[in-house]
Amino acid sequence: MTRGGTNSPDPEPPVEQVGWADADRFVVGWVERPRGSGRPQAVLGAHAVRVLRGPLAQRVHAPCAYVGEDEDTLRAAPGAALTLFEDPGLQHLLCTVTPDSDGRDLLYTVRDASGELIGTVRRVAGGPLSPHTWRIEQPGHPEVTGTGKLGSLRSPGKKLGASTGLAVDLVTRALTAQDGARKQKKPRTLHWYAGEEKVMESEGSDTVSVRADWLDRRLAFAFALIGDGPKPAKGAAGS
C-alpha cells in the first residue's frame, strides 16, 4: 500500500530496497525522504521497515521489509497478529508474529515463512512504580534484556553490591513515578543487553539501533511492530 507523495515539480525517484538481514538502524513507517533543506514536504511510500541511510541533510529511509496490514496478515498467516513481507506486493512472507499471554506477561513468537521458530519477544509486565521491560530469546544465543537507562546499570557483569542495586532500584522507581505523573513528550530509551554485551538500543519503538551482528533482525523488527507504548499493537489477532 502506498500513501501520499510530494508536490515537488521534479519528484525524486523511489528509494531502492535494501537487504533486511544486516539492518543496523531502522524505523517503521511510510516516510522515504524526510522533510528538510530543499524538500518542504516528506516523500512517502509503502508502510515498511526502513533503514536510515546517508548523512542527515541527504538522509533516506530505504525499505527492507514491508508491513502487512490486517487483511494481508489474515490472508497470509491466519492466527498471527503481525506480518512482514520481502516484497512491496506483499506476496513473499518474511516472518510472522503471534501473541500469547500467561495472564501477566505478553509473549510474541516470531517464525519464518516456513513456520520455523526464529525466537520470541516477551513484554514483561511492570508494577505500580516500575514500567514494563522486554526479553528477547533467540535459540543458540543468550537472553537479551531491554530496560530503561538506570535499569541497564544492573545488567549481569556490572557487579553492583546489594545496597547499590537497591539504591538504583529506588531511584528508578522514583523517576518512573515522576514520569507517570506527567505526560512524557518523547519515547523512553531502552538499552538491550546480553550479559555485558550491548545488543541494541531503541527510542520507544520509533528508532531501533542494532549493535550485535548475531541478533536476527526479524526479532528487532517484531519489537518495533509491537511497540513500546502502554498498549502494544494487537494487529490482526485483535481485530
N, C-alpha and C positions, 0 to 999 in steps of 0.2 A: 504494500500500500504506500503510495506517495502522497505527501502533503505539501501544499504551498509551493513557493518558489521565490523569485525576486523580480522586481520591476526594472532591473537594470536593462538599458538598451542593448548591452553586449553581455548576455548571460554567460556565466562561466561554465565550463564543461563539468559534467558529473565527476565526483571524486571516485577514483578507482578503488575497487575492493582489494583488501589485503588479507593475508593469512591470519587465522584466528589462533593458531597453536602457540605463538610466541608474543601475543599481545601484551605489551608492558604497561601502558597507561590508557585507560579507556573510560568512556561514558556510555550510557544507553539513552538514545534519543533520536530526534529527526534532523538535527542541525548538521549540515555537511560543511558549510563555510560560515563561521561566526561573523556577526556584525563587527565592523572595525573600520580602520582607515581605508577610505575609498570604497567601502561596502556599507551603505547606510542600512541595509536590511540583511538579515541572515538568509543564507540559501538552505532550503530544506530538502530532504529526500525521504527515503524509506525509514521506517522505525527499525533501528538496528543497534547492535553493539558497535561502537565506533572508536577506533584507535586514534589518539591525538598525535598528529604529525606536523613537523615543521616549527619554526620559531613563532612566537606569539603573533607578530604582525602578519605572517602568512599562514597561520595555522589552518589545518583542515581536519575534519573528523572523518576518517576513512572507515567505511563499513567493513566488518569482518564476519559478522553473523547477523541474521535477520530475525526479528522478533515475530513470533506467530501470535496473532490476535486470538481471541477466544474461539472464534469459529474455525480458525486454522488448526488450533490445538485439538478441538473436538474431532475434526476430520482426520488428523494425522496420528493422534495419540489419545484415544478416549481414556479418561481416568486421570490424565496428567493435568496439572494446573497451568504449567508454562512450557513453552517450547521455543527452541531456536532452530533456524534453518541455515543451510550453507549457501542458498541461492536466493536472490531477490524475488523469484517467482514462488518461493515457499513450497517447493516440491521435494527437496532433499533434506530430510531431518538431520539435524546435528546432535541435539540432545533433548531430553525431557526432564521436567522437574515435577515430582509427585509428592504431595504433602501427607503427613500423618501426625498424630499427636498422642502423647501419653497422659493428657489431661492438664499438663502444665507447660512442658516444652513443645516446640513445633519441630518436627524432623522432616527434611526435604531430601528425597532420594533422587539422585541425578544419574540418568542412564543414557547410553549412546543410542544410535538409530537401530541397532540390533537388539537392544534390551539389556546389554551388558552393563554391570554396575561400574560407574565412574567414581562415585563416592557419595558422601552425604554432607548436608549443611544443616546444622542444628541451631535453632534460635532458643537460647536458654533464658527462661523467664527470670525477670528481676524481682525485687522485693519493694516494700514501701519506700525505702530510701536508696535503692540501687537500681540502675537501668538493666535491661536485658543485655546479654552478651551472646557471643557466637562461637561455634565449634565447627571446624571442617575436618572430616575424616576421608583420607584418600588411601586406599589399600596399598600397603608396602611403604608407607611414609608415616612419620609421627603426627599426632593430632595437632591441628592449628587452632589457636585460641585468639579470638578477636575481642578486645576490651578497649575501654577508654584510656586516655593518656596516663592517668595515675595508676590504673589497674595494670598497665603493661609493666610497671616497675616491679611487679611481683611475679613476673614470668619465671619459670624454672631456671635456675642457674644464677639468679641475681643475689642469692644468699642473704636475704634480709632477715634480721632477727625477729623473734616473735613480737617484741614490743614495737619495733619499727613497722612490721607488717600491719599490726593493729592500728598504729597511728595513720598509716597510709589509707587503711580501710575507712577509718573515721573521717579523714579529710575528704576522701572520695564520696562518702555518703553525704557529708555536709554540702559539698559543692553540687552534688546531684540534686539535693533537696532545694538548693537555691535556684538551680536551673529550672526545676519543675515549678517553682513559684512564679517564674516569669517566662514569657513566651520566647523561645530561642529564635534568633534571627538567622542562624546558619546551622547546617547539619553538624553533628558531632564527628570528630575524627576518631577512627578506630585503628589500633595497632595490632597486627596479626603476627603472632609468634609461634614457632615450633621449637620448644626449648629456648635456647638463646638466639636462634636464627630468626631475623625479621623476614617474614614471608610476604607480607602485603600490608598496604595502608589504604584506608578508604576515608573519604569525606562524605559522611552519610552513606548513601548508595549512589551518589552523583558521580564522583570521580574515584576510580579504583586504580591503584598502582601496584603491580605485582613485581616482587623482587627476586623470588626464588624460581629458578628455571624449572624445577621439578614439579611445581604446582600445576595440575591440569587446569587450563584456563576456563574450562566449562564449569568448574566449581566456583570460580570467581564470578563468572557471568551469572550463575544461578543466584548468588548472593545479591548482586546488583538488581536482578529482576525481582527478587522477593522484596527488597527494600529494607532500610533500617528504621523506618518510621514506627510510631506506636502501633499501627496496624499493618502487618505485612500484606503484600498483594495476594489475593485469592486466585486470580486467573480463572480459567475455565472451570476448575474444580469447585469454585464458589459461585458460579453463575447460575 
